[in-house]
Amino acid sequence: VAFPSAVVASSLNCYIVRSPEIDTGVPLVDDKGNDVLPGTTSKEAAKRGVHSTTASRAILQAPVYFLPPVLLGAVPVLRNYVARHPAMTVPVTTYLLLVSFGFGLPSTVAIFPQMSEIKADEAEEEFRALREKETGRPYEKFWYNKGL
């Protein structure tokens, strides 16, 4: 399977599965995790969450596709082992693929934090005028769970 095909398939799958969130929105919370406007959701935050998750799925394909062949060619121990034991090429490549995925998944998920922030002036109108309960000051930013 070609690299671009895997990127498109993975990203499109993620977007299709998560896109209903854009229509329903996600709750916005303050820095303490309290829902700032209970029962109301932000479609803008949901859109950002879906887009960042989709991007992380696209980025995930890079280590899975490129790390195993680079390691097989660059690490002399692996290169020599596979050269002496050709029957081990598939198992070694499979192992390297799994290791690449094991390191790649947490790395790409960490690029976009699960709890992301959105500036108050970038959220919907109903959130912009909200004020902090303790201080009475307008919120500068909100937090939302973008999902994984």
N, C-alpha and C positions, 0 to 999 in steps of 0.2 A: 504494500500500500504506500503510495507516495505521501511524502510529508505534508504538502498542501491539502491533500484529501483528508488526512487525519486531523489537521487543524480545523478545517471547515466542518467536518463531521462532529468533532468533539464540541466545538463552539456552538454550532447550530443546535445540537442536541440539548446543551445546557440552556440556551436561549429559549427554545421551544418549551422546555419543561418549566422554566422559571418565569416566562413572560406573563402568565396570569397575575403575578404579583404586581406588575406595572399597573394593571387595571384596578386592583384592590388597594394598593398602597401598603406601606408598613408604618407602624407606630413610631413616633419620635419621642425620645426620652432625654432627660437632662443628664448632667454629669454624674448624678447619683443613681441613675437608672429608673427614675420616676417618669411615668407617662405624662408628658406635658399637656396634652389635650386628649383625655380618655375618649375613646370611641371614634376618634378622627385619625386618618392615616395620611401619609405623604406619598403621593405618586412620584414626585421628583426623587425622593430618597430611594424608593423602590426601583426606579429606572436606573439610578446610579449603582445600586447593589447588583442588579441583574447584569448590567454592562461590565462591572468589574469582575464578577464571577465568571462571566463568559470569556473575558480577556485572560483570566488566570487559567482557564481550561485550554486556551490556545497556546499559551506560553508553556504549559505542562508538556506539550508534545516535543519541545526542543531537547530536553535531557534524555527523554526516552528514545528518540530517534538518533541522536548524534553521539551520546556518551558511549554506548557499547562499541560501535566500530572504532571510535577514537582510542578507547582503552585497549581493544584487541590489537590495534596497530602500534600503539605507543608504549605499552608496558611489555618489556622484553619477556618477562616470565610467562605472561599470557600468550604472547605471539609464538614463543618457542614451544610451549605446551601444545597449543593447537596445531602447530606445524608437525610435531612428533606424533600426535594422536588426532588425526582428522575426524575420527568418529565423535570426538568430544566437542567439536565446533558448535553444534546445536545446543548441547547442555550448557556450555560455558557462555554462549551468547544469551541464552534464556536467563541464566543467573545474572549476568550483567544487566540485562533488560529489567529484571525485577529489582535489582539494587538501584538502578537509575530511577525507576518509578518510585521506589521507596524514599529516595532523597529528593526527587523532583516534586512529588506531590506536596509535602509540607512546605517546601521552599516556595512554590508558586502560590499556594494558598496564603502564605504569610506576606506576599507582596501587597495584598489588599487586606487590611485588618478586618476581622469579622465585625467588630463594632466600629463603624465608620462615622465620620462627622459630616455635617452639612451646615454651612453658615445660615443663620436665621434669615438673612436677606435673599438667600437662594432657595428657601423653602416656599411652600404655598402661602398665599396672602394671610390665611387664618392663623398661621404660626408666627408671622412677623411681629405682631403687636403683643405677643405674650410676654409676661414679666415673671421674673423669678419670685417665688413665694417669700423667701427669706429676706431678700434685699429690695425687692420692688423694681430692680433694674431690668431693662429688656434683655432677653436672651441674645447672646452673640452667636451661639452655635447649639446645635442639637446633635444627638447621637441616634443611630439606627443600626439594627442588626442586618447586615447585608447577606447573611447566610454563607454557606460554604459551597 
